[in-house]
Structures are given as C-alpha cells and as structure tokens.
Amino acid sequence: MPGLEDLYREIILDHYRNPRNRGELESPPALRAEGFNPLCGDEVVIYLAMDGGVIADLKVSGQGCSISQSSASMMSTAVKARHWPRPARPSRPSGP
C-alpha cells in the first residue's frame, strides 16, 4: 500500500514541521506530565488544563525525533476540547 504509506509519512512530517498546540501552560493550575525515553533521548511534556470534565486547553513541549514529536502533536489535536470522565492527574511511579 504505497499510497497509504506516503500519506502516513506526509501527515507525520506535517505535524513535525508545523506542530499543533506547541508551548506551555502555567503549572499549577495546569496539570503537567512528562515522558522521557532514556534509550533515544526523546522528551515530551504535556500541560493539561481542565474545566470541569472538559480538556479546556492542552500544550505540548519537548524534543526528539519526528515520530515522538509528531505523535504528541496529533494526540493534542485529538483530545483537546473532549470530555474527560473526571479531572486527570499525572501518574507517578509507585515506590518500592
């Protein structure tokens, strides 16, 4: 399916070159969560502002390869303004 693969590449490159919802929100009141891949160095930070059960605003920052940064951009457009069953809380790794 070469046509589908080309479209997939095009979408990823578009989100990498023109990221959506790039930036930061003041934390608090926004929730902040970060992910880091120690194997490749990719880093994604997500800022999430809730208004009741709705994602009122969402910003993404970080650095890394086109796949990690594009997927963060695509995710931000997919979930912004959506209803969330309850206010989200960043998860923390549990201790020993």
Buried (B, 14 or more C-beta within 10 A) or exposed (E): EEEEEEEEEEEBEBBBEEBBBBEEBEBEEBBBBEEEEEEEEBBBBBBBBBEEEBBEBBBBBBEBEEEBBBBBBBBBBEBBEEEEEEEBEEEEEEEE
